[in-house]
Amino acid sequence: MLGLTPRFPSLGAGGGYESYYVRAVDPRRPRGIWLRHTVHCAPGEAPVGSVWVTAFGVGDDGGPLAHKASSCSPAVEGGKLRIGDSAFGPDGVEGAAGPAEWELSWSGGQAPLRHLPAEWLYRAPLPKTKLESPRPAVSVRGRVTVGTTTVELDGWPGMVGHNWGTQHAERWIWLHGVAFEDRPHDWLDLALGRVRVGPATTPWVVNGVISLDGERIRVGGLAARPRVDEGPLHLDLRLVGRAARLRLTAHSPSEQTVVWRYADPDGSEHHVANCSVAELEAVVQRRGEPPITLRTAHGATFELGMRERPDNLHIQPFTDP
């Protein structure tokens, strides 16, 4: 999964970043885990690795608990991305940082997902962000501790993702959904982005798939023109594609949403609102077939990356990198 050839030492003089992450959700109640390893390369500087861990729905007030730690010596050793005392490998992650520690493993036979619709886009200068899900649907076991709270995962559904590039998109949305009512084996994994090209910013572009009964339906592409209404706590997406028509809504409870600061290689930054216990409903209609509704009360991740500081949401007290 990790490829054993790290991209971050060869991102070029302009800098860049690379991330691996896992998310999992309790199918029975709104609890979730989001754990991310990122290497940030500013131009002309040594790479800095950071580990981010968030446990949703487990705090004393029922909200999330979060922690972050950074190290100046990220490396790939033994087939794992190592940052500080944490090692992220093909089948699991284990480590510790300050008041947090984790030991997770995952299994699942789903083929990797490449979001971009053509392989040449992974070699092209645009988009500047490349993404894939090496394990788009997994079962996660283990434990995560933040402070005095330990969360035990006993086969929670989730995914393992990977992205890299020379710059974050100007604005982006990531959606991952599992634990759907009456359709526990279906999942979706979608990325939306607006890219800055010179002084202009492109319209929204959607890429990803929806998996129904084991069949993957590709969504979006360069020619599609989605209708997007979004904010840190909500998304309304409408899209007509070659294979299917999609209507999707997502909602994040404010008390279950974390906001992180993401540094860009050029010295600017984004704010990123992430809720990994979000509500989602997607109505998918393949051509010539009746619509199928995917609905989950808390099984989705909804993430919005934005330049502005979101109103009325607590920003985690960690700088980046």
C-alpha positions as CSV (number, residue, x, y, z in Angstrom):
1,M,0.0,0.0,0.0
2,L,2.7,2.5,1.0
3,G,4.7,1.7,-2.1
4,L,8.0,1.8,-0.1
5,T,9.2,4.7,-2.3
6,P,8.3,7.9,-0.3
7,R,7.3,10.8,-2.4
8,F,8.2,13.5,0.1
9,P,12.0,13.5,-0.5
10,S,11.5,14.1,-4.2
11,L,8.7,16.7,-4.3
12,G,11.1,19.3,-5.7
13,A,12.4,22.7,-4.8
14,G,8.9,24.1,-4.5
15,G,8.0,21.8,-1.7
16,G,4.9,19.7,-1.1
17,Y,3.2,17.3,1.2
18,E,2.1,13.6,1.6
19,S,-0.5,12.1,3.9
20,Y,-1.7,8.6,4.9
21,Y,-4.8,8.4,7.1
22,V,-7.4,5.9,8.5
23,R,-11.0,6.6,9.5
24,A,-13.4,4.2,11.2
25,V,-16.9,4.6,12.7
26,D,-18.8,2.6,15.3
27,P,-21.8,1.3,13.4
28,R,-23.9,1.2,16.6
29,R,-23.6,4.8,17.9
30,P,-21.9,8.1,16.9
31,R,-18.3,7.4,17.8
32,G,-15.4,7.6,15.3
33,I,-11.7,7.7,14.8
34,W,-9.6,9.8,12.3
35,L,-5.9,9.3,12.5
36,R,-3.5,11.0,10.0
37,H,0.2,11.0,9.2
38,T,1.4,13.9,7.2
39,V,4.9,15.0,5.9
40,H,5.1,18.7,5.0
41,C,8.0,20.0,2.9
42,A,8.4,23.8,2.8
43,P,10.7,25.1,0.0
44,G,14.3,24.7,0.9
45,E,13.6,23.2,4.4
46,A,13.8,19.8,5.9
47,P,10.6,17.8,5.9
48,V,8.4,17.8,9.0
49,G,6.2,14.9,9.9
50,S,3.0,15.3,12.0
51,V,0.6,12.8,13.5
52,W,-3.0,13.9,14.1
53,V,-5.5,11.9,16.1
54,T,-9.1,12.6,16.7
55,A,-11.7,10.5,18.6
56,F,-15.2,11.6,18.0
57,G,-18.1,11.2,20.5
58,V,-16.0,10.1,23.4
59,G,-15.2,13.2,25.4
60,D,-16.8,14.0,28.8
61,D,-19.3,16.2,27.0
62,G,-19.8,13.6,24.2
63,G,-17.7,15.6,21.8
64,P,-14.3,14.9,20.1
65,L,-10.9,14.6,21.7
66,A,-7.9,15.6,19.6
67,H,-4.1,15.7,19.7
68,K,-1.2,16.4,17.4
69,A,2.5,15.9,17.5
70,S,5.3,16.8,15.0
71,S,8.8,15.4,14.3
72,C,11.6,16.6,12.1
73,S,12.7,13.2,11.0
74,P,10.0,11.4,9.0
75,A,11.2,8.3,7.2
76,V,10.1,5.1,5.5
77,E,11.5,2.1,7.3
78,G,10.5,-1.5,7.0
79,G,7.6,-0.7,4.7
80,K,6.1,1.8,7.1
81,L,5.9,5.6,7.3
82,R,7.5,6.5,10.6
83,I,6.9,9.8,12.3
84,G,8.3,10.1,15.8
85,D,7.1,7.1,17.7
86,S,4.3,6.2,15.3
87,A,4.5,3.8,12.3
88,F,1.8,3.7,9.6
89,G,2.0,0.5,7.6
90,P,0.0,-1.4,5.0
91,D,-2.2,-3.3,7.5
92,G,-2.1,-1.1,10.6
93,V,-0.7,1.8,12.6
94,E,0.8,1.9,16.1
95,G,2.4,4.6,18.2
96,A,2.2,7.2,20.9
97,A,2.6,11.0,21.2
98,G,2.1,12.9,24.5
99,P,-1.2,12.0,26.0
100,A,-2.3,9.8,23.1
101,E,-1.5,6.3,21.9
102,W,-2.9,4.0,19.3
103,E,-2.7,0.4,18.0
104,L,-5.0,-0.3,15.0
105,S,-5.1,-3.0,12.4
106,W,-7.4,-3.4,9.4
107,S,-8.5,-6.0,6.9
108,G,-10.6,-6.0,3.8
109,G,-10.2,-7.2,0.2
110,Q,-11.6,-4.2,-1.7
111,A,-9.4,-3.1,-4.7
112,P,-7.7,0.3,-4.4
113,L,-9.6,3.3,-5.6
114,R,-7.9,6.0,-7.7
115,H,-10.1,9.1,-7.6
116,L,-8.8,10.9,-10.7
117,P,-10.4,9.4,-13.8
118,A,-7.2,9.0,-15.9
119,E,-3.7,7.8,-15.0
120,W,-2.1,10.7,-16.9
121,L,-3.6,13.1,-14.3
122,Y,-1.4,11.6,-11.6
123,R,1.6,12.6,-13.7
124,A,0.4,16.0,-14.8
125,P,1.1,19.3,-13.0
126,L,-2.6,19.8,-12.5
127,P,-4.4,19.0,-10.3
128,K,-1.7,19.8,-7.7
129,T,-3.3,17.4,-5.3
130,K,-3.3,13.7,-6.1
131,L,-5.4,11.3,-4.1
132,E,-6.3,7.6,-3.8
133,S,-7.8,5.2,-1.3
134,P,-5.5,2.2,-1.1
135,R,-8.1,0.4,1.1
136,P,-11.5,2.1,0.5
137,A,-13.5,-0.3,2.7
138,V,-11.9,-2.0,5.7
139,S,-12.8,-3.5,9.1
140,V,-10.7,-1.8,11.8
141,R,-9.8,-3.3,15.2
142,G,-7.7,-2.1,18.1
143,R,-7.7,0.8,20.4
144,V,-7.0,4.6,20.6
145,T,-6.3,6.5,23.7
146,V,-6.5,10.3,24.0
147,G,-5.8,11.6,27.6
148,T,-7.6,9.3,30.0
149,T,-10.2,8.0,27.4
150,T,-9.6,4.8,25.6
151,V,-11.8,3.7,22.6
152,E,-11.9,0.0,21.7
153,L,-12.6,-0.8,18.0
154,D,-14.1,-4.2,17.4
155,G,-14.4,-4.4,13.6
156,W,-15.6,-0.8,12.9
157,P,-16.1,-0.1,9.1
158,G,-13.8,2.5,7.6
159,M,-11.1,3.2,5.0
160,V,-7.4,4.0,4.5
161,G,-6.5,7.0,2.3
162,H,-3.5,8.6,0.7
163,N,-2.9,12.0,-0.9
164,W,0.1,14.0,-2.0
165,G,1.0,17.0,-4.1
166,T,2.8,20.3,-4.4
167,Q,-0.2,22.4,-3.1
168,H,-3.6,21.8,-1.5
169,A,-6.6,22.6,-3.6
170,E,-7.9,26.1,-3.2
171,R,-11.1,24.5,-1.7
172,W,-12.0,20.9,-1.2
173,I,-14.5,18.5,0.1
174,W,-13.9,14.8,1.1
175,L,-16.8,12.4,1.7
176,H,-16.6,8.8,2.9
177,G,-19.7,6.9,3.8
178,V,-20.3,3.5,5.4
179,A,-22.7,1.8,7.9
180,F,-25.7,2.6,5.7
181,E,-29.2,1.5,6.9
182,D,-30.3,-1.8,5.3
183,R,-27.2,-1.7,3.0
184,P,-24.2,-2.4,5.3
185,H,-21.9,-3.5,2.5
186,D,-22.2,-0.4,0.3
187,W,-19.9,2.6,0.6
188,L,-19.0,5.8,-1.1
189,D,-15.7,7.8,-1.4
190,L,-15.9,11.1,-3.2
191,A,-13.6,14.1,-3.5
192,L,-14.6,17.6,-4.7
193,G,-12.1,20.3,-5.5
194,R,-11.7,23.8,-6.8
195,V,-8.2,24.5,-8.1
196,R,-6.4,27.8,-8.5
197,V,-4.9,28.4,-11.9
198,G,-3.1,31.7,-12.0
199,P,-5.5,34.4,-10.7
200,A,-8.6,32.2,-11.4
201,T,-10.3,29.3,-9.5
202,T,-11.9,26.5,-11.4
203,P,-15.5,25.4,-10.8
204,W,-16.1,22.4,-8.6
205,V,-14.9,19.0,-10.0
206,V,-16.1,15.8,-8.4
207,N,-14.2,12.5,-8.6
208,G,-14.8,9.1,-6.9
209,V,-17.1,6.1,-6.7
210,I,-20.2,4.8,-5.1
211,S,-20.1,1.0,-4.5
212,L,-23.6,-0.6,-4.7
213,D,-23.8,-4.4,-4.2
214,G,-20.2,-4.7,-5.1
215,E,-20.4,-2.7,-8.3
216,R,-18.5,0.6,-8.5
217,I,-20.2,3.5,-10.1
218,R,-17.8,6.3,-11.1
219,V,-19.1,9.7,-10.2
220,G,-18.1,13.0,-11.7
221,G,-15.1,13.7,-14.0
222,L,-13.8,16.7,-15.8
223,A,-16.8,17.1,-18.0
224,A,-19.5,17.0,-15.2
225,R,-20.8,20.2,-13.8
226,P,-22.1,19.6,-10.3
227,R,-24.3,21.9,-8.3
228,V,-22.7,22.4,-4.9
229,D,-24.0,24.3,-1.9
230,E,-21.6,23.9,1.0
231,G,-20.4,25.2,4.4
232,P,-18.4,23.8,7.3
233,L,-21.5,21.9,8.6
234,H,-23.5,21.1,5.5
235,L,-23.3,19.9,1.9
236,D,-25.9,19.7,-0.8
237,L,-24.6,18.1,-4.0
238,R,-26.5,17.5,-7.3
239,L,-24.8,15.7,-10.2
240,V,-25.9,14.1,-13.5
241,G,-23.2,11.8,-14.8
242,R,-22.8,9.2,-17.6
243,A,-23.5,6.3,-15.3
244,A,-25.9,7.7,-12.8
245,R,-27.7,10.7,-11.3
246,L,-26.8,11.7,-7.7
247,R,-28.5,13.8,-5.0
248,L,-26.5,13.9,-1.8
249,T,-26.8,15.8,1.5
250,A,-24.5,15.7,4.4
251,H,-24.7,17.4,7.9
252,S,-22.1,17.6,10.6
253,P,-23.2,18.4,14.2
254,S,-21.2,21.4,15.3
255,E,-20.3,19.7,18.6
256,Q,-18.8,16.8,16.7
257,T,-16.7,18.9,14.2
258,V,-13.0,19.6,14.7
259,V,-11.2,22.4,12.9
260,W,-7.5,22.1,12.1
261,R,-5.0,24.5,10.5
262,Y,-3.3,23.0,7.4
263,A,-0.1,24.7,6.2
264,D,0.5,25.0,2.5
265,P,4.0,24.5,1.0
266,D,3.9,28.2,-0.2
267,G,3.5,29.5,3.3
268,S,-0.2,30.1,3.3
269,E,-2.7,28.0,5.2
270,H,-6.2,26.5,5.1
271,H,-8.7,25.7,7.8
272,V,-10.2,22.2,7.6
273,A,-13.4,21.2,9.3
274,N,-13.8,17.5,9.7
275,C,-16.6,15.5,11.2
276,S,-16.2,11.7,11.0
277,V,-19.6,10.9,12.5
278,A,-21.6,13.0,10.0
279,E,-25.1,12.3,8.7
280,L,-25.4,11.5,5.0
281,E,-28.1,10.6,2.5
282,A,-27.3,9.8,-1.1
283,V,-30.0,9.0,-3.7
284,V,-28.3,7.2,-6.6
285,Q,-30.2,6.4,-9.8
286,R,-28.5,4.4,-12.6
287,R,-29.8,4.9,-16.1
288,G,-33.0,2.9,-16.6
289,E,-33.1,1.7,-13.0
290,P,-35.1,2.8,-9.9
291,P,-33.2,5.0,-7.4
292,I,-31.4,3.6,-4.5
293,T,-31.1,5.5,-1.2
294,L,-28.1,5.3,1.0
295,R,-28.7,6.7,4.5
296,T,-26.6,6.8,7.6
297,A,-27.2,8.8,10.8
298,H,-23.5,9.0,11.7
299,G,-21.4,6.8,9.4
300,A,-20.0,9.4,7.1
301,T,-16.9,11.7,7.1
302,F,-17.6,15.2,5.8
303,E,-14.5,17.4,5.4
304,L,-14.3,20.9,4.1
305,G,-11.0,22.6,3.3
306,M,-11.3,26.4,3.1
307,R,-9.2,29.6,3.3
308,E,-11.5,31.4,5.7
309,R,-11.7,30.9,9.4
310,P,-15.1,29.2,10.1
311,D,-17.5,31.1,12.4
312,N,-18.7,29.6,15.7
313,L,-16.4,26.5,15.5
314,H,-13.5,25.8,17.9
315,I,-10.1,25.7,16.1
316,Q,-7.7,23.1,17.5
317,P,-4.8,24.9,19.4
318,F,-2.1,23.3,17.2
319,T,0.0,25.0,14.6
320,D,0.9,23.3,11.3
321,P,3.4,21.8,10.6
